[in-house]
Amino acid sequence: MIAMVTGASSGIGEELAKNLASRGFNLILVARRGERLKEIKDKLTSIFDVKVKIICADLSVTSECVRLYEEVKGVRIDILINNAGFGLFGRFEETDLDRELEMIDVNIKAVHILTKLFLRDFSKRNYGYILNVASIAGFMAGPLMAAYYASKNYVLQLSRAVSQELKQNKVNVYVGALCPGPVDTEFNRMAGAEFAVGGASASEVADYALNEMFKGKNVIIPKKEMKALALAAKVLPSKWMLWGAYFAQKARRGDPSEN
Ligand SMILES: NC(=O)c1ccc[n+]([C@@H]2O[C@H](COP(=O)([O-])OP(=O)(O)OC[C@H]3O[C@@H](n4cnc5c(N)ncnc54)[C@H](OP(=O)(O)O)[C@@H]3O)[C@@H](O)[C@H]2O)c1
């Protein structure tokens, strides 16, 4: 059994890789930082009886997404986890456009491309799992992280819609979205902010995510507080959620309005 994890060089992706190795999966690990992937490979192969292949790819580049697919398309991959992604904090009019477009390329375009290319193969053989890492942010609009929240809405809704298409057509392929709240990873450093509340550990999120994925749950929300937040986003007036999201983001260290 083989699983491919993008963004496996740190955080949730690294923990998903470790957890999958502990379940006996051979791995294909993808990210830009090759040395980090090599360290993770060495660690995992010294603990678990698994094979690990590493592929360096910059998923913000369309041709790199396609190259990744071409490189592994002859391999029978059972699980694809589109986890690579990052956030960007700040007022929309002030955030750097190039960085934001890079984020859209990784968070949306790469997920879109890889989901489509692998799904075609998985559908033909009527088996496989594609887990897309969205976020609790996917359930709402996020002032001060506007494009990040919007990108995760895309990932969540794309995954839900594709999953429904597969169900209607009785295709035995899983497509789901993982929607964590704050998780302690390198995410904040990359986004240029801190969480206002303490985050969950990446290892508990990874374990919960994989257990729920194997049960066939299509929208996976670790932690009951985050399930309550997703429910609130469905039932409360959207202007209350917008107000709450603004102040939750503003409470992060790095609030641009305090500079
Ligand atoms: N932490 C949270 O609070 C949280 C909450 C909800 C959802 N998420 C989502 O969880 C996912 C993983 O984030 P994390 O929290 O684990 O953060 P992280 O520790 O910063 O990990 C991000 C991963 O994405 C990879 N990545 C970033 N840009 C890339 C690119 N252009 N090409 C290839 N790989 C790239 C990074 O690898 P390289 O830098 O080596 O390329 C790294 O392995 C993201 O999609 C994030 O949006 C995080």
The ligand as a Gaussian input file, in Angstrom:
#p B3LYP/6-31G(d) Opt

LIG

0 1
 N       -1.547000      24.917000      11.182000
 C       -2.810000      25.239000      11.149000
 O       -3.313000      25.896000      12.075000
 C       -3.692000      24.782000      10.034000
 C       -5.090000      24.808000      10.242000
 C       -5.925000      24.388000       9.215000
 C       -5.387000      23.964000       8.017000
 N       -4.033000      23.971000       7.837000
 C       -3.509000      23.520000       6.541000
 O       -2.676000      22.404000       6.768000
 C       -1.763000      22.294000       5.677000
 C       -0.381000      22.039000       6.238000
 O        0.025000      23.172000       6.964000
 P        0.864000      23.092000       8.321000
 O        0.057000      23.746000       9.374000
 O        1.376000      21.736000       8.549000
 O        2.036000      24.132000       7.972000
 P        3.592000      23.922000       7.717000
 O        4.223000      23.248000       8.870000
 O        4.074000      25.289000       7.335000
 O        3.650000      22.945000       6.459000
 C        3.340000      23.383000       5.163000
 C        3.863000      22.363000       4.172000
 O        3.506000      22.810000       2.848000
 C        4.647000      22.744000       2.030000
 N        4.609000      23.748000       0.976000
 C        4.381000      25.070000       1.095000
 N        4.511000      25.679000      -0.091000
 C        4.827000      24.710000      -0.984000
 C        5.104000      24.692000      -2.378000
 N        5.129000      25.834000      -3.107000
 N        5.383000      23.523000      -2.979000
 C        5.408000      22.372000      -2.262000
 N        5.161000      22.316000      -0.943000
 C        4.884000      23.478000      -0.318000
 C        5.832000      22.991000       2.965000
 O        7.013000      22.381000       2.427000
 P        8.278000      23.163000       1.824000
 O        8.355000      24.505000       2.492000
 O        9.436000      22.251000       2.158000
 O        8.005000      23.221000       0.369000
 C        5.380000      22.232000       4.207000
 O        5.743000      20.882000       4.113000
 C       -1.895000      23.572000       4.873000
 O       -2.682000      23.316000       3.726000
 C       -2.623000      24.517000       5.810000
 O       -3.360000      25.496000       5.134000
 C       -3.181000      24.362000       8.815000

